[in-house]
Structures are given as structure tokens and as C-alpha cells.
């Protein structure tokens, strides 16, 4: 066996953080999750057989209560409208997909619709309506009297008359104010909702205060945690991406308008702290787009939490998250079994269940690791397979199918063709400065190709006495074809996800989740990975992450009333860092549960 400290010298990519105006792909070896009781005959991750699971009974050790919306209630119809106007109109649907995913936490039946395709009366069919103003002055991008302009005006007319809950994000609230007052009379907007729209400000608004907690406002740290304002793109040195703009609304009647969050600048101290989340009557206003440049410490967490209030989930605002989950990453038959055994034994000694992202085939065709036991190894019969089987049978290990080889046979992708380092389902190339180009599907990608790989891997896992409850895309990246095909095999995905823009297939949307998603854009149940992983040494400009960073992320996550503090860990790092994270999360009030219990099914 090789020393796995040498294994990931190239493959450390840091966690996938979310969307920039293109896409922020800081993707680590990732995870996935997905849904509920397996559908008979629909996938290989089926109900357990008696010889493995005590007569075939589902096992839910340390299981938390069901997520909101479960228990047989019909899903709530919700409408997400988004802009398409202007040269960057294609980003509207990207934000809409990410909102759809978060709404999937609330047993929602979500419809996405360009606002320029709106027809009269559509609002009446939905209980909750969201409008994403991603294009400044969106109506101005269409000719007066055009179908698009008329559709937008009809939306404003219906919105001004509806009693349904309406949530407005970012731009164009001034158009709504004008339409409302044209229908209901001068000053009627302020009188009904208790606040007024003022103007757009850009005084370096890089922080949000929510529940007394300071969160980043669109400051993504590429290099190290502790971001300050200096170095924002495009004016800066390339270290940070930032969203510094805000829409200023003034509270006119505190009896009618409630401020749930404010935004301010940590560096431009003369800038006024202004309302950021405001509710007046049936209208919610969000002062920018919380999906723009977000990370584990961002106002994105506040928005994810306030969706509980918007959707009336029934969980009190002052509730705090309770659950934590852990995952061991890149476990293939080629790793050092002593590292794995030490990590699993530590978790068992602490009474902590865990997941294992398992790769059933190990390949090293270029002999990157000399004396690694051979350039092709399979899990059945291996030392790693036997060790995993022991912990799976005693109820501590939940098994995840983490790709089948975690590399591509078509050549370096982008590093060395080594299992665990390279990408399996996504084509990536590397530049001379070690930066990466994310190109899309690998050349031999197809539904049949993806299905065949995963069926082969599933067979090897089962042959090893293991039954996976979910899958995880290597480095959190796969094509839409792969995701949709594999969803038929594994309805649960564990970790962060990549989505393809349906209007621009060359653009990809990265997103992490602070809580369980019952149904995402691709139909998965998503088990989250929310606080990152340990990276002792930054790799090619990506950030270093140590236990204090993950614990700080977990503290920020507490603003999400039912958030799940979820991290992953490479066993080759030893047990010191692992002990710090586990003990720190427990000290912070988190209780570890079996990751498979968040899928509501444990083989």
C-alpha cells in the first residue's frame, strides 16, 4: 500500500462554494445525497437484503426527525419568476435554479418562468411567488408594446393586486412601486407596506447582520479565510470576488415593516447601515441577490433561514440547528488501510457514525505511486473492502458510491489519471500556471456510459458486502446527462452540486446546501455538505482550511434554524485534525447522526 499523503498532491481543489457571475468552481472531492425510501425496481440502491441487515429491516441509527414538509402533506405550489433581458439575461435562470433548490427543502412544487413569458392570472395558481430582479431596469431591454414588455407589465399589475406572499429580490422594485401607486393612488405603497424604495448604493456593502451574527455579503475567499474588502474583482488583485451593491429601502412605518437583516461596510465606516431583509404585509424584499458570490459564511445562510418565515414552515425563528454529519473521502482499494482503520476506530470510540465515499476500482495507469499494490485494484477481497464491511455491518459506516474509478481512461483529466486525483464525469484541462479549464462532459459521455459505470461500481460494492445509500460525483462535478441518468439508480446525492444553465449549456452553476433538500432541480434528495473540509496546505492559490475554520463555519451556520453541520475528511491526514473537528462541533452543541438517516433510509 502506498502512503496516501502523496496521493492528493495535485487533486486538492477546495470546496465548491457557489455561483459567481460565471461559476465559482473551487470543487473538492465531493459528496452527494438524495431521496427517501428507494423506489422498487428504479435503482440498484434498493432496500436491504436480509443477509446483510438483520432480516431486511431498514436501519436508522441516530436518526433525526423528518425534514419540514414530510408526512404526507401535498407540496405547496410556488412560482419563481426571473429576468431574461439584457446582455447578461442568461444569469436569471441560474439564480432561479438555485432558489428552486432551496425551496426544495420545504416540500414545494416549484415552477420556473421567465417574467417576460408571464400571462394574466398566473399568480392566482400559486401560494408563494418569488421575483428575481437580476437585470437592472429589465423592461427597458424590450420594445414598448412588445410581448415581453406587455408580459412584464401584466406581472406588475397582478402583483399589485395579489394577497399572496410575494418575495422580491434585488432590482426593479421601483417599477412595482409605480404600478402599485398607479392602481391604488399616490403614496399607497408606503402606507400599505411601511417602507419605501430609495435608490441603489455601492458604498462597499460587504457584510450582513442577521440574528446578531456578522456574515459576508458576497465576499468569496479564494486564498484564505478572513476576507476583507481589498482585492475585489475586477479592480483588485484577483484574490476575492465581491458583491458590494445594495438596494436601499427606508422604513417609513415600523409598525408595518419589519427589518430582519441589515447590510453595512466593514471598511467604509461612514456608510450607513441599511435594511437588507424587510417584510411589510404580504411583501418581502431582499436587498440584493444572495446567490451572487457566496460561501460558507455568507448572507446566503440568512436567506436560506428566512425562507422558513416566507414559506411558513412552522419552525420557530429562534430554533437552533442540532445535527452534524461526517464523511471520509476518496476511500478506494488503493489507499493505506491503516489510515482508514485509525480514522474509523476514532469515530467508533467517540460513538460517532459516519459516511464513507467509496471508490470501488483503483487505477494508476501512469504509475504515479510506485509500489502501490498494482495499477488496477478492485474493492472485493481488498484490505480496505474488508475493513469497510466490518464498520458497515456494525452500523457505524454509511456507504456512498463515489464514482467508480474517480478518474478517466481517456488521459490525464487534468492531472495524472490517478484514482482520487482526476475527474471521472467532467472534462478538465490544466494551464501552465496550474489554473483549470472546466470544459463540460467527457468525450465518451452518454446516458448508457454513465449507467454502465455506476452499475459496475454498484456490483463491486455489493460484492464487497456493502450497500450504498447515495452517490457523490467525484470533485462534485458531472454533466447534466450523468446526473439525470444516475438519479434513476441513486435518488439520493450527498454533497454539493453542479447544474447546467438550460439557456447556455457552456455555463455551470455550483451550489452547496445548508440543510437537507427534499427535491432539487434534477429530482434528487440532497444530503448537504456545508462547512467544508480540512486542507492543511493551500494548493495553487486555493485556500487553506484548518479545524478553527470549519468550526467558525459551523458557528455561522447556526443562523439557519435547521442547518446541518456537515464536513468531509481524508483519512491520510491522520486523526489529530479529525479529533479537533468532532470535539469542536460537539462543544458547539451539535449532535452527530448517521448521514444515511438524513436520506430517511439506512441499508
SVG drawing of the C-alpha trace seen along z (x, -y; Angstrom):
<svg xmlns="http://www.w3.org/2000/svg" viewBox="-57 -61 65 75">
<polyline fill="none" stroke="black" stroke-width="0.4" points="0.0,0.0 1.2,-3.5 1.4,-6.4 -1.7,-8.3 -0.1,-11.6 1.4,-11.5 -1.9,-10.6 -3.6,-14.0 -0.7,-16.3 -2.4,-17.5 -6.1,-16.9 -6.8,-19.3 -9.3,-21.8 -11.1,-23.1 -14.9,-23.0 -17.3,-24.0 -18.6,-27.3 -21.4,-28.5 -22.1,-30.8 -20.1,-33.8 -21.3,-35.6 -19.7,-32.8 -19.4,-29.9 -17.1,-29.5 -15.6,-26.1 -13.5,-25.6 -14.6,-22.0 -13.2,-19.4 -13.6,-15.8 -17.2,-15.9 -20.4,-14.3 -24.0,-13.8 -27.3,-12.8 -30.8,-12.1 -34.2,-10.8 -36.4,-8.9 -37.4,-5.3 -35.9,-3.7 -38.4,-3.1 -38.7,0.6 -37.1,1.5 -35.9,-2.0 -32.4,-1.8 -29.7,0.5 -29.5,-1.2 -32.6,0.7 -33.9,1.9 -31.5,4.1 -31.4,7.9 -31.9,10.0 -28.4,11.5 -26.8,8.1 -29.3,6.2 -30.9,8.5 -33.9,9.7 -34.1,6.8 -35.3,4.2 -34.2,0.6 -31.7,-0.6 -31.8,-4.3 -29.2,-4.7 -29.1,-8.1 -31.8,-9.3 -33.1,-12.9 -36.8,-13.7 -38.0,-14.2 -37.3,-17.4 -40.0,-20.0 -42.9,-19.1 -42.7,-15.4 -45.5,-13.3 -47.9,-13.1 -48.9,-16.7 -49.2,-17.7 -46.5,-20.0 -47.1,-23.8 -47.2,-25.4 -44.6,-28.1 -43.7,-30.3 -40.2,-31.7 -40.1,-34.5 -36.8,-35.7 -35.4,-38.3 -34.0,-37.5 -33.4,-40.9 -30.0,-42.5 -26.7,-41.1 -26.4,-39.1 -30.0,-38.0 -29.0,-34.3 -28.0,-34.5 -31.6,-34.9 -32.4,-31.2 -29.2,-30.3 -30.4,-32.2 -33.9,-30.7 -32.5,-27.2 -30.6,-27.9 -33.8,-29.3 -35.7,-26.3 -33.2,-24.0 -33.5,-25.8 -37.3,-25.8 -37.0,-22.0 -36.3,-21.9 -40.0,-22.9 -42.0,-20.3 -42.6,-22.7 -43.8,-22.2 -41.7,-24.9 -42.4,-26.3 -39.7,-28.4 -40.9,-31.0 -39.2,-34.0 -41.1,-37.1 -41.3,-38.0 -43.5,-35.0 -45.9,-35.8 -49.7,-35.7 -52.6,-37.3 -53.8,-35.5 -50.8,-33.2 -50.1,-34.4 -53.5,-33.1 -52.3,-29.5 -49.5,-29.7 -49.3,-30.2 -45.8,-31.8 -44.4,-34.0 -40.7,-35.0 -39.4,-37.5 -35.6,-37.6 -34.6,-41.1 -31.3,-40.1 -31.4,-42.6 -31.3,-46.3 -34.4,-48.0 -35.4,-44.8 -38.4,-46.2 -36.2,-48.7 -34.5,-45.9 -37.7,-45.2 -39.5,-47.5 -42.6,-49.2 -45.6,-47.2 -43.6,-44.0 -44.9,-40.8 -42.1,-40.8 -42.9,-44.3 -46.6,-43.6 -45.9,-40.4 -43.8,-42.3 -46.4,-44.9 -49.1,-42.3 -47.0,-40.7 -46.7,-44.1 -50.5,-44.6 -51.2,-41.2 -48.6,-41.6 -50.1,-45.0 -53.4,-43.3 -52.5,-39.9 -52.8,-39.0 -50.4,-36.0 -47.0,-36.1 -44.6,-37.9 -40.8,-38.0 -38.9,-40.5 -35.1,-40.1 -32.8,-42.9 -33.6,-45.2 -36.7,-46.8 -38.8,-47.3 -39.3,-50.9 -41.4,-49.6 -43.6,-47.7 -44.0,-50.9 -45.0,-52.9 -47.5,-50.3 -48.9,-49.9 -49.5,-53.6 -50.9,-54.0 -53.6,-51.5 -54.1,-52.3 -53.2,-56.0 -50.3,-58.2 -48.3,-57.2 -50.3,-53.9 -47.2,-51.7 -45.6,-53.2 -48.9,-53.3 -49.6,-49.6 -46.1,-48.1 -44.5,-50.5 -41.3,-51.1 -40.3,-53.0 -37.8,-52.3 -34.9,-54.9 -32.0,-54.0 -29.1,-51.7 -26.0,-52.2 -22.5,-50.9 -20.6,-52.0 -18.7,-48.8 -21.5,-46.9 -19.6,-43.7 -21.4,-42.5 -24.8,-41.5 -26.0,-41.3 -28.6,-38.6 -29.7,-37.3 -26.8,-39.3 -24.2,-37.4 -21.9,-39.0 -22.0,-37.3 -20.1,-38.1 -22.1,-39.8 -20.7,-38.3 -17.1,-38.2 -15.7,-34.9 -12.3,-34.0 -10.2,-32.3 -7.0,-32.1 -7.6,-32.2 -10.5,-32.8 -10.9,-36.2 -11.8,-38.2 -11.6,-41.9 -12.7,-44.3 -9.3,-44.7 -8.7,-42.9 -12.3,-42.6 -12.7,-41.7 -12.4,-43.3 -10.5,-46.2 -8.4,-44.3 -5.6,-41.7 -7.8,-38.7 -8.0,-37.3 -11.7,-38.0 -15.0,-38.2 -17.4,-40.6 -21.0,-41.8 -20.8,-45.3 -24.0,-46.8 -27.3,-47.1 -30.8,-48.4 -31.7,-51.0 -35.2,-50.9 -36.3,-53.2 -38.5,-52.2 -41.4,-54.6 -43.7,-52.8 -42.0,-50.4 -45.5,-49.1 -46.0,-47.8 -42.5,-47.0 -40.1,-44.5 -36.4,-44.5 -34.9,-41.0 -31.4,-41.8 -29.2,-44.8 -26.2,-45.4 -23.1,-47.5 -19.5,-48.0 -16.6,-46.8 -14.2,-49.2 -16.2,-52.2 -17.3,-53.1 -19.1,-56.3 -21.6,-54.2 -25.0,-53.9 -26.1,-50.5 -29.3,-49.9 -32.2,-47.4 -31.4,-44.2 -34.3,-41.8 -37.6,-43.7 -41.2,-42.4 -44.2,-44.6 -47.6,-42.8 -47.5,-40.2 -44.4,-41.6 -40.8,-40.5 -37.9,-42.5 -34.3,-41.2 -31.7,-43.9 -29.6,-42.0 -29.3,-38.5 -27.9,-36.3 -26.6,-33.7 -24.0,-36.1 -20.5,-35.3 -21.5,-33.2 -19.5,-31.0 -19.9,-29.1 -20.0,-32.4 -22.2,-34.4 -25.7,-36.1 -26.8,-33.1 -27.2,-31.4 -29.5,-34.1 -31.6,-33.9 -31.8,-30.1 -33.1,-30.6 -35.6,-33.4 -37.2,-31.1 -38.7,-29.4 -40.6,-32.6 -41.6,-33.2 -42.9,-29.7 -44.3,-29.5 -42.5,-26.2 -43.6,-26.2 -40.1,-26.0 -39.6,-29.0 -37.1,-31.7 -35.1,-31.3 -34.6,-27.5 -31.0,-26.4 -29.6,-23.6 -28.7,-20.4 -27.2,-17.9 -23.8,-17.2 -22.6,-14.6 -19.1,-13.4 -17.8,-11.7 -14.5,-10.1 -13.4,-10.9 -11.7,-9.1 -11.7,-5.6 -10.5,-3.2 -8.8,0.2 -5.5,-1.7 -5.3,-3.8 -3.4,-2.9 -5.9,-0.8 -4.1,-1.7 -5.1,-5.4 -8.7,-4.4 -8.8,-2.0 -7.4,-4.6 -10.0,-7.2 -12.9,-4.8 -11.7,-3.5 -11.5,-7.0 -15.1,-7.7 -16.3,-4.5 -14.6,-5.3 -16.4,-8.6 -19.8,-7.0 -19.9,-9.0 -21.5,-7.4 -20.0,-8.4 -20.3,-8.1 -17.6,-6.7 -17.2,-8.0 -16.2,-4.7 -14.5,-4.2 -14.7,-0.5 -11.9,-0.5 -8.4,-1.9 -6.4,-2.8 -2.8,-4.2 -2.0,-3.6 0.9,-6.0 2.5,-4.5 2.2,-7.8 2.5,-6.0 5.3,-3.4 4.7,-0.2 1.0,-1.0 0.0,2.7 -0.7,2.6 -2.2,0.1 -5.6,1.8 -7.3,3.0 -11.0,3.7 -12.7,3.4 -13.9,7.1 -11.3,9.0 -9.1,6.0 -8.0,4.9 -10.0,1.7 -13.1,3.6 -12.9,6.0 -12.4,3.1 -15.4,1.2 -17.6,4.2 -16.9,4.6 -17.9,1.0 -20.9,1.2 -22.2,4.3 -21.8,2.8 -23.9,-0.2 -21.2,-2.9 -20.5,-3.3 -23.0,-4.6 -21.7,-3.8 -21.6,-6.3 -20.8,-5.4 -18.1,-8.0 -17.8,-7.4 -16.5,-4.0 -12.8,-4.9 -12.6,-8.6 -10.5,-9.1 -10.9,-9.0 -9.3,-6.4 -9.1,-9.0 -6.0,-10.6 -5.0,-12.9 -8.1,-14.8 -6.4,-17.1 -3.5,-15.7 -2.3,-12.1 -5.2,-9.6 -4.8,-8.5 -7.9,-7.5 -8.9,-10.2 -6.9,-12.9 -8.6,-13.2 -12.2,-13.8 -14.4,-11.0 -17.5,-12.5 -16.3,-16.0 -13.5,-17.1 -11.0,-19.4 -7.7,-20.7 -4.8,-22.5 -2.9,-25.6 0.8,-26.3 0.0,-28.3 -1.9,-25.3 -5.3,-27.0 -8.1,-24.8 -10.5,-24.9 -13.8,-23.3 -14.9,-22.1 -18.1,-20.0 -18.8,-16.4 -16.0,-13.9 -15.8,-12.9 -17.4,-9.5 -20.2,-10.8 -23.7,-9.4 -26.6,-8.1 -25.5,-4.5 -21.9,-5.2 -22.8,-6.8 -25.3,-4.0 -22.8,-1.3 -20.0,-2.8 -22.3,-3.1 -23.8,0.3 -20.4,1.8 -19.3,-0.1 -22.5,0.9 -21.9,4.5 -18.4,4.4 -19.7,2.6 -22.3,5.2 -19.8,8.0 -17.8,6.5 -20.8,6.8 -21.7,3.0 -24.9,1.4 -24.7,-2.3 -27.5,-4.7 -26.3,-7.6 -23.8,-8.6 -21.3,-11.5 -19.9,-12.9 -16.1,-13.0 -14.9,-16.5 -18.7,-17.4 -18.8,-17.6 -20.8,-15.7 -22.7,-16.5 -26.5,-17.0 -26.8,-13.7 -24.8,-11.9 -26.8,-13.5 -30.2,-12.7 -29.2,-9.2 -27.6,-8.3 -30.7,-9.7 -32.5,-6.7 -30.0,-4.5 -29.4,-6.6 -32.2,-9.0 -30.0,-10.4 -27.0,-12.6 -24.6,-13.6 -22.8,-16.9 -22.5,-20.0 -23.9,-20.0 -23.2,-21.3 -26.2,-22.4 -26.1,-23.3 -27.7,-26.5 -30.5,-25.4 -30.1,-28.5 -26.3,-28.4 -25.0,-24.8 -21.5,-26.1 -22.2,-27.6 -22.4,-25.7 -23.9,-26.6 -22.3,-25.4 -24.3,-25.3 -24.0,-23.9 -26.9,-23.4 -27.1,-24.3 -29.9,-21.8 -31.5,-18.7 -33.1,-19.3 -36.1,-17.0 -36.1,-17.6 -33.6,-19.6 -33.7,-20.8 -32.6,-17.3 -35.1,-15.4 -32.5,-14.3 -32.9,-14.3 -29.7,-16.2 -27.8,-15.4 -25.7,-18.5 -22.0,-19.2 -22.0,-22.7 -18.8,-23.6 -16.0,-22.3 -13.0,-20.0 -9.5,-20.1 -6.9,-21.4 -3.7,-21.9 -1.8,-23.3 -3.3,-25.7 -2.9,-24.2 -2.2,-26.6 -3.9,-29.6 -6.8,-27.8 -7.5,-28.4 -6.1,-26.6 -8.7,-25.3 -8.0,-24.1 -10.3,-23.0 -10.9,-26.5 -12.1,-27.5 -14.6,-24.6 -15.8,-25.3 -16.2,-29.0 -18.3,-28.0 -20.4,-25.8 -21.0,-28.7 -22.2,-30.9 -24.4,-28.0 -26.3,-28.4 -28.3,-31.2 -30.1,-28.5 -32.6,-27.1 -32.4,-23.5 -29.0,-23.6 -26.8,-20.5 -23.1,-21.0 -21.6,-18.6 -17.9,-18.1 -15.7,-15.6 -12.2,-14.4 -9.4,-12.5 -8.1,-9.6 -4.5,-10.2 -4.5,-13.4 -4.3,-11.3 -6.6,-11.6 -5.5,-14.9 -7.4,-17.3 -10.4,-14.9 -10.5,-14.9 -10.5,-18.7 -13.4,-19.0 -15.5,-16.3 -14.9,-17.5 -15.4,-21.2 -18.7,-20.5 -20.0,-18.7 -18.8,-21.5 -20.7,-23.9 -23.9,-22.0 -24.1,-19.7 -25.1,-16.0 -23.7,-13.6 -26.2,-11.5 -25.8,-8.8 -25.6,-10.5 -27.9,-7.9 -30.6,-8.9 -30.9,-12.2 -31.9,-10.2 -34.6,-8.6 -33.1,-5.2 -30.1,-3.3 -29.2,0.1"/>
</svg>
